[in-house]
Amino acid sequence: MLIQDARFLTSNSRAEDCPAPTMPEYAFIGRSNVGKSSLINMLTNQKGLAKTSSQPGKTQLINHFLINEAWYLVDLPGYGYARISKDARAKWARMINFYLRHRPNLTCVMVLLDSRHAPQAADLEFMEQLGTEGVPFVMVFTKADKQSSSRTSQNVVQYLEKMQETWDELPQYFVTSAEDKMGREELLGFIADTNQQLAAQAGADA
């Protein structure tokens, strides 16, 4: 997929106020400090599209970006540790959960996982929640450039083995690095293929 145009559209605190659900939507989410903004900037080839920060918890709203005038990329607040109050964390959780359950054009959730770490409870619980709710998702391992490829592969395998304990079928996964653009073509190709399938289905239903 060639990204010809990527621009920030709007931020909202309520799913009901998000843009009209007329296009496929791909939501990016992960634990705080997983490298979400850097990954979004790498995918869109725009260094400053999503705001990066050394402090966890920077993203606090549902941020919509319009890509190629054809689909939405959504930057969601992270889950897990962030230097915010319990009330704010609870508010984020309600906002995210409502969005995930009720956004009609949500096509797939990109669950970002730090490839440097062994399986984290917060990540496993979040993916379990998505599965229970029937929300489609894929696993996106980030920061693969920060360690050896063998260590990355080891951690990926540990995640898959851990998930096999409760999942009959494992989700698709991608290994990425915002630094050297690893996984960019694969992830954008997945989005392009999914969009084509949706368009074909819409044509068949028409």
N, C-alpha and C positions, 0 to 999 in steps of 0.2 A: 504494500500500500504506500502510495506517495502522499505525504501530508503537504497539501498545497496551501491550506489556510487553517490556522488554529488561533482562536481568540477567546478571551474571557467573556462570558455572557452575563452571569448574575450570581449573587450569593443570597442564600435564604436560610432562615432558621426553622422553616416549616416545609415539609414535603408538599403541602397543598399549594404553596406559593411558587413552586418550581416551574420552569418553562412548560408550555403545553407538551404533553407526551406524544409527540408526532414523529419522533425519530428514535432509533435504537440508542440505548444508554448503557454505558459501561462505567461502573463505579469502582474507584480505587480506595482501598482501606487497609490499614495494618496497625500494628502497635506503634506507639509514639517513637519517633526517631528511627523508623525503618528505612527511610530514604525515599519516601513517597513523592515528594515534590521534585527531587532530582530525577526520578524515573519518569515522571510526567513530562518534564522538560526535555529529557532525552528522547522520548517517544515522539514528541511533537517537533523536535529540533528547534526549540525556542528556549534559550537559556533562562529567561526570566518570566516565563509564562506562569508557572506556579511558584509562589514565594517560598524560598527555603530559609531555614532557621536552625541555629545550633541548639535552640531551646525546644524541648518536646512540647506538644500541645499548641503549636502555632495555628493550625487549621481549626476553626471553631464553628464553621458554617458549612452548608451544603453548597459547594462551588461548582457551577456548570461552565464548561468550555465547549464551544461549538467547533467541530472538526470537519473540514471540507464541506461545510454547509449540509452535512449528511448524517452526522451522528454526534451524540453528546458524550464527552468525557467528564466524569464527576469526581471531584476530590472531596472525600468525606473526612471528618475528624477521626483521629486515631483512637484506638482503645488501649486499655492498660495504663501504664504509668504516665502521668503528666502532672506538672506543678499547678494544679487547679484544685478548687475546693470539692468536697464530696457532692455538694449540691450541683455544681457545674458539671461534674462527671455524670451525675444522674440525669441531668437535663440533656447532655449529649447522647447518652444511651437511649433515652426516650425518642429523641429526634432521629437517630440512626435506625432504631428498630422500626419506627413507623415508616420511614422512607423505604427500608428494605422490604417490608411486608406489603406496602400499598402503592408503590410507584409502578404504574401499569406497563411502562415501556422499558423497565429495567431488564436488560438482556443478559448481563453477566456481571458478577462481582469479581474483581481482581483482588484476591487476598494476598497482601504482601507479607513475606516472611524473610527475616534476616538469615541469610545462608550461613552466617558465621556461628550460629547457635544451634544447639540440639533442640528438639521439639519443646516448645513453650506451652504451658498450660493455657494461657490466655488465647493463643492462636488455635489450639485444638478445640477449646470450648466454643470459640466464635464460629469455626467451621462446622462444628456439630450443630450449632444453632441454625446456621444456614441450611444444612441438610434437613433438619427437622421441619423448617419452614418451607422447604421445597424451593429455595432460592438458588438458581444456577451460579456456580462459581468455579474459578480456576485458581491454582496456587502459583504465585509469582515470587520466586526466590531472588532477593536483592543482594547487592554488594559482593558479588562473586569475585570481583577483582581484589578484594581485601585479604585473600588467603589463597592457598594452593587449590587447584582444581580437584585434587583427591580429597581434600578436607571438605570442600563444598559438596562433592558427590556423597561423601560419608554422611553429612548432615541431612541431605535430601533423602537418602535411603532410610535414615532413622525416622524422618517424618512419615514416609510412606509405610514403613513397617508399623509404626504406632497407629496410623489411621486404619490399617488393615484389621486391627483388633475389633473395630466397630463398623467399618464400612464394607459393604458388599462389592462396590465398584468405586475405585479411586478416581478423583477428579484429575483432569489434565493439569500438567505443571510446566512452568517455564523457568529457566535460570537466566538471570539478567545482571548487568552491571551498567549503571548510569555513566561510569567513568569511560569505559571503552565501547559502549553501545552493544554489548553482548545481549542477545535475545531480542533485539529491537525488531528485526525482520520477522521473527517467529511470532511475536506477540501481535504485531500489526497485521500479519498474515491471518492469524486466528480471527481477529476482529473483522477483517475484510471477508473472509469465508463465511463467518456467521451472518454478516449483513447481507451477503448474497443469498444465503439460505432463507433468511427472513423475507427478502424481496421476492424470491421464487414462490415461497409459501403464500405470500399476499396475492401474487398474481394468480396462483391456482385457486385461491378462495374467492377471487373477484367474480 
